[in-house]
């Protein structure tokens, strides 16, 4: 049985510089789950979705009123702890927390909620993994590794992913500089310093080799000396390795130990295994959501899954799938999308499958509201990261049992659209979806391929011709020679000659509707 994690352990993992424990109940507080709630959630709050509630963007007076209301309810209908941002914790808030028997934690004003949520979930997931015996000789987690490296090198350690997001860190002392503090809070360091790191080629060097790079102090910007090494995967058969992160040591009150280079190289090898294990083995909640979405095969006991995820098994559900436009990577945005979804709908669930992120909204019957939220999130993400997203929505799905079918619908749309409409549905994109599926279906059966198209393409290749291009323009303009010729920038008579030549090569009559449909379909298959 999972008894959760002691609140004191979560507080220690987050570090007192960023989260302050303000009110501690007399009895032990253990946390098994965490969620985000906002003003609307407080107004409609009936039973806790999680033991730990992160209260986002709520005025202090509303938090006090909410805590006072919780004091009148049974222990089972209260969260165990609450986190919120405020400059000075009022006596009224502290009193309300004590009266309700709820732990109260103050969060640093600059902390990013998605980073905080991700870190807490990492601590909870690690506790669940510890319920199963680990094989002898297995490595610890990233936080344990950061602590070990800090002890051996006498410095302050941060482990980051390839996007410079902090994954784990060791304890800080009073000599932690602004760069370290902002990084752990999920904020970007001083722009001048980051530009200097790029000028010095620090990021390029750790991506290209396993060498430890020394980064000197910058007194003007208040940045202390650092050492950094890239976290690189084991080279494949071609000798290529992928950089999946980095380990940084900031010099603290003591000088960094002389053998820090050796320690860092060893730590990078351990971290590479840990990162791979984390990415290859999704957390328990992610596995459950993926099963619900039909991504793990086999039958699904929906009522049991719903109970374990603290959602209703009855009622409608909406599913949104996100994908990047172009060759950008979306995986690193999953925590941000999860945060936005939780703020919109407190029972939302999110997970990553392949190169797509899926968000479920149990109990959501308003397709328009979900589509509006999706458009808003895409705008926010692109504004903040520069990564353009597209999305498909399957709304008003009848019950949770239909979730896998909804994900299949979302994938059909994402597979056959390009993002011209950033947010779309199967109903809105049915022509593109069905036509794309027909083209693929026909194209996968050799006996359905018309050899005359290949004959036309060989003619063009041999004669440096433009017959295929001319045919496509002619069909696109429904046989309007003048419009097609204008697009091709040729005289109409020139195009008429080309079309007559195409008919001779293909042995067909483009005035016949059946011939036109078949030829256009075959041209699409050839382009594919």
MOVEN-V106989 format. One record per helix or strand of 3 or more residues. SS is the DSSP state (2 for helix, 1 for strand). FROM is the first residue (numbers start at 0). LEN is the number of residues. If there is no record, write none. Layout:
ss=SS from=FROM len=LEN
ss=SS from=FROM len=LEN
//
This chain:
ss=2 from=6 len=8
ss=1 from=18 len=5
ss=1 from=33 len=4
ss=2 from=38 len=5
ss=1 from=51 len=4
ss=2 from=59 len=11
ss=2 from=74 len=3
ss=1 from=80 len=5
ss=2 from=90 len=10
ss=1 from=102 len=5
ss=2 from=112 len=17
ss=2 from=141 len=12
ss=1 from=154 len=7
ss=1 from=165 len=4
ss=2 from=177 len=7
ss=2 from=190 len=9
ss=2 from=201 len=7
ss=1 from=212 len=3
ss=1 from=225 len=7
ss=1 from=242 len=9
ss=2 from=259 len=21
ss=2 from=283 len=9
ss=2 from=301 len=7
ss=1 from=316 len=8
ss=2 from=330 len=14
ss=1 from=348 len=5
ss=1 from=355 len=7
ss=2 from=366 len=19
ss=1 from=388 len=9
ss=2 from=399 len=17
ss=2 from=429 len=14
ss=2 from=445 len=3
ss=2 from=450 len=13
ss=2 from=466 len=10
ss=2 from=480 len=8
ss=2 from=491 len=15
ss=2 from=512 len=15
//
